[in-house]
Amino acid sequence: MTSLHERRRTKADSQPDLDQVEDGTPSSRSSNDKPRRVGRSSRLALASRSTMILVFGMLIGYVAIPMILVEMNAGDFRTRTVYVKEQPRLRNLAEAEAWDRIVADQKLLSMQSLPTPISPNIMKTPNVADHRRKKILVTGGAGFVGSHLVDKLMMEGHEVTVLDNFFTGQKKNIAHWLQHPNFR
């Protein structure tokens, strides 16, 4: 009695070696036989073709198409003219005083918060150098905890951006910072 392992070995020995059969030659099998599996050399050829197609696609996507798009839009960039906004001309001394007052108000607003019924105290903000000032996003900044965090960060002189959907937060919690240039 032959073992199962020996039967498998004899069955494998009876099958032709697929690497020795060349592609494109007519097979001696009848039309009812199972289709022939792809040999190792054919798989390598398919893999190299796939790699070539991938490299060619990347070349087109990353080099050719951007070059074409830049050439198509190049005319737009050449015809644009940049206009520099001129300073408003002051007609008399009253306008000069008004302009100085506006500048002074902007400086004052950049150094403190506005008093509101919720926060009647004025909170001072230091003028921090650009390399020390951080840009910080506070999610939920109109809520109880978020508004206190915003107050602390603004009093340290950082630029604060608040993102809130006002589901539980209220705009009045951050109303005193709305006019400050470091608050968004």
For each residue, the residues with C-beta under 8 A, 3 or more apart:
1:
2: 6 7
3: 6 7
4: 7 8
5: 8 9
6: 2 3 9 10
7: 2 3 4 10 11
8: 4 5 11 12
9: 5 6 12 13
10: 6 7 13 14
11: 7 8 14 15
12: 8 9 15
13: 9 10
14: 10 11
15: 11 12
16: 20 21
17: 20 21
18: 21 36 37 38 39 40
19: 39 40 41
20: 16 17
21: 16 17 18 25 27 36 39
22: 25
23: 39 41 42
24:
25: 21 22
26:
27: 21 36
28:
29: 33 36
30: 33
31:
32:
33: 29 30
34:
35:
36: 18 21 27 29
37: 18
38: 18 42 43 46
39: 18 19 21 23 42 43
40: 18 19 43 44
41: 19 23 44 45
42: 23 38 39 45 46
43: 38 39 40 46 47
44: 40 41 47 48
45: 41 42 48 49
46: 38 42 43 49 50
47: 43 44 50 51
48: 44 45 51 52
49: 45 46 52 53
50: 46 47 53 54
51: 47 48 54 55
52: 48 49 55 56
53: 49 50 56 57
54: 50 51 57 58
55: 51 52 58 59
56: 52 53 59 60
57: 53 54 60 61
58: 54 55 61 62
59: 55 56 62 63 64
60: 56 57 63 64 65
61: 57 58 64 65
62: 58 59 65 66
63: 59 60 66 67
64: 59 60 61 67 68
65: 60 61 62 68 69
66: 62 63 69 70
67: 63 64 70 71
68: 64 65 71 72
69: 65 66 72 73
70: 66 67 73 74
71: 67 68 74
72: 68 69 75
73: 69 70 76 77
74: 70 71 77 78
75: 72 78 79
76: 73 79 80
77: 73 74 80
78: 74 75
79: 75 76
80: 76 77
81:
82:
83:
84:
85:
86: 89
87:
88: 99
89: 86
90: 95 96 99
91: 95
92: 95 96
93: 96 97
94: 97 98
95: 90 91 92 98 99
96: 90 92 93 99 100
97: 93 94 100 101
98: 94 95 101 102
99: 88 90 95 96 102 103
100: 96 97 103 104
101: 97 98 104 105
102: 98 99 105 106
103: 99 100 106 107
104: 100 101 107 108
105: 101 102 108 109
106: 102 103 109 110 181
107: 103 104 110 111
108: 104 105 111 112
109: 105 106 112 114 179 180 181
110: 106 107 125 127 180 181 182
111: 107 108 124 125 127
112: 108 109 122 123 124 125
113: 119 122 123 125 154 176 177 180
114: 109 122 175 176 178 179
115: 119 120 121 122 176
116: 119 120 172 175 176
117: 120 172
118: 172 173 175 176
119: 113 115 116 123 151 176
120: 115 116 117
121: 115
122: 112 113 114 115
123: 112 113 119 151 154 155 176
124: 111 112 155
125: 110 111 112 113 154 155 157 180 182
126: 155 156 157
127: 110 111 157
128: 132 133 156 157 158
129: 132 133
130: 133
131:
132: 128 129 157
133: 128 129 130 157 158 159 182
134: 158 159
135: 158 159 161
136: 153 158 159 160 161
137: 161 162 163
138: 141 146 149 150 153 160 161 162 163
139: 146 163 164
140: 143 145 146 163 164 169
141: 138 146 147 149 150 160 162 163 164 169 174
142: 146 147 162 164 166 169 170 171 173 174
143: 140 146 147 164 168 169 173
144: 147 148 169 173
145: 140 148 149
146: 138 139 140 141 142 143 149 150 162 164 169 173
147: 141 142 143 144 150 151 169 173 174
148: 144 145 151 152
149: 138 141 145 146 152 153
150: 138 141 146 147 153 154 160 162 174 177 183
151: 119 123 147 148 154 155 177
152: 148 149 155 156
153: 136 138 149 150 156 158 160
154: 113 123 125 150 151 157 158 160 177 180 182 183
155: 123 124 125 126 151 152
156: 126 128 152 153
157: 125 126 127 128 132 133 154 182
158: 128 133 134 135 136 153 154 182
159: 133 134 135 136 182 183 184
160: 136 138 141 150 153 154 177 182 183 184
161: 135 136 137 138 183 184
162: 137 138 141 142 146 150 174 183 184
163: 137 138 139 140 141
164: 139 140 141 142 143 146 169
165: 169
166: 142 169 170 171
167:
168: 143
169: 140 141 142 143 144 146 147 164 165 166 173
170: 142 166 173
171: 142 166 174 175
172: 116 117 118 175
173: 118 142 143 144 146 147 169 170
174: 141 142 147 150 162 171 177 178 183
175: 114 116 118 171 172 178
176: 113 114 115 116 118 119 123
177: 113 150 151 154 160 174 180 183
178: 114 174 175 183
179: 109 114
180: 109 110 113 125 154 177 183
181: 106 109 110
182: 110 125 133 154 157 158 159 160
183: 150 154 159 160 161 162 174 177 178 180
184: 159 160 161 162
